[in-house]
Amino acid sequence: QVQLVESGGGLVQPGGSLRLSCAASGSISSITSMGWYRQAPGKQRELVARITSGVGTIYADSVKGRFTISRDNAKNTVYLQMNSLKAEDTAVYYCRVRTLNSDIYWGQGTQVTVSS
């Protein structure tokens, strides 16, 4: 089992920045990838960015050049630095991890609202 606790969401003006954090606990040695997904009202949940051990990182085209995903193995935490935020980035952001057994765990979600 893996438990995830997210933080860092909030209200920001267009062009602003936020950093999301997701701290993992439990069977963390089995984690192979950590990522961020988001779901806007009336839309499907979509991949934002993911970092996979031994593979690297991937980003949605819509956030390339603006968002950066990183992982601190010592703190068992994954971060999402979001810069140049746009109104269309407004969504609930979810942390997700995958384990060696291909089990998937989700965080509780954190709201990001970009508005003037």
Secondary structure, 3 states (H helix, E strand, C coil): CEEEEEECCEEECCCCCEEEEEEEEECHHHEEEEEEEEECCCCCCEEEEEEECCCEEEECHHHCCCEEEEEECCCCEEEEEECCCCHHHCEEEEEEEEECCCCEEECCCEEEEECC
